[in-house]
Amino acid sequence: MLEVKVKLYGELEKFSPNHQEKFSVQLPPGTLIKELLDRLKIPAHQVMLIIKNGIKAKEDDLLDNGDEVIFLPIVGGG
């Protein structure tokens, strides 16, 4: 199993299992970021930016043990 640290910001915090901004998730090896989104029930269209270990990432990127993944929401306004 992999342990991945997750940070959710803004409107995405409501998808946190414990209503916390930061938490860890246990995942099977070979898990993609989009599968993590599915597990957390986060609609991909609500995510503006994904950062993995400080670098911009894509939904199809593979997760590794110890990764830190940040999801930033779409921000409206004007």
C-alpha positions as CSV (number, residue, x, y, z in Angstrom):
1,M,0.0,0.0,0.0
2,L,1.0,3.6,-0.6
3,E,0.5,6.4,1.8
4,V,-0.2,9.8,0.1
5,K,-0.6,13.1,1.8
6,V,-3.5,15.2,0.5
7,K,-4.2,18.9,0.9
8,L,-7.5,20.4,-0.2
9,Y,-8.1,24.1,-0.4
10,G,-11.2,26.3,-0.7
11,E,-14.4,24.7,-1.8
12,L,-12.7,21.3,-2.1
13,E,-12.2,21.0,1.7
14,K,-15.8,19.6,1.9
15,F,-14.5,16.4,0.2
16,S,-12.1,15.7,3.1
17,P,-12.9,12.5,5.0
18,N,-12.5,14.4,8.3
19,H,-13.3,17.9,7.2
20,Q,-9.6,18.8,7.5
21,E,-7.4,20.6,5.0
22,K,-4.6,18.0,5.3
23,F,-4.9,14.2,5.6
24,S,-3.3,11.0,4.5
25,V,-4.8,8.3,2.3
26,Q,-3.8,4.6,1.9
27,L,-3.9,3.5,-1.8
28,P,-2.8,0.4,-3.8
29,P,0.3,0.6,-5.9
30,G,-0.3,1.9,-9.4
31,T,-2.9,4.4,-8.4
32,L,-3.3,7.4,-10.6
33,I,-4.2,10.9,-9.4
34,K,-7.6,10.7,-11.2
35,E,-8.3,7.5,-9.2
36,L,-7.5,9.5,-6.0
37,L,-10.0,12.1,-7.1
38,D,-12.6,9.4,-7.7
39,R,-12.0,7.9,-4.2
40,L,-12.4,11.3,-2.6
41,K,-15.5,11.9,-4.7
42,I,-14.1,15.1,-6.1
43,P,-15.4,16.0,-9.5
44,A,-12.5,16.7,-11.8
45,H,-14.2,19.7,-13.3
46,Q,-14.0,21.5,-9.9
47,V,-10.2,21.2,-9.8
48,M,-8.2,24.0,-11.4
49,L,-4.7,22.9,-10.5
50,I,-3.0,19.7,-9.2
51,I,0.4,19.9,-7.5
52,K,2.4,16.8,-6.7
53,N,5.5,17.2,-4.6
54,G,5.7,20.9,-5.5
55,I,5.3,20.4,-9.3
56,K,2.2,20.8,-11.5
57,A,0.7,17.4,-12.2
58,K,-2.0,15.8,-14.4
59,E,-4.8,13.5,-13.6
60,D,-3.0,10.6,-15.4
61,D,0.1,10.9,-13.2
62,L,1.1,7.9,-11.1
63,L,1.3,8.2,-7.4
64,D,4.2,7.0,-5.3
65,N,4.5,6.3,-1.6
66,G,5.1,9.5,0.4
67,D,3.8,11.8,-2.3
68,E,2.1,15.1,-1.3
69,V,-0.8,16.0,-3.6
70,I,-2.5,19.4,-3.5
71,F,-5.8,20.1,-5.1
72,L,-6.8,23.7,-5.8
73,P,-10.3,24.6,-6.8
74,I,-11.6,26.7,-9.7
75,V,-11.9,30.3,-8.5
76,G,-14.7,32.5,-9.8
77,G,-15.0,36.2,-9.6
78,G,-14.3,39.3,-11.5
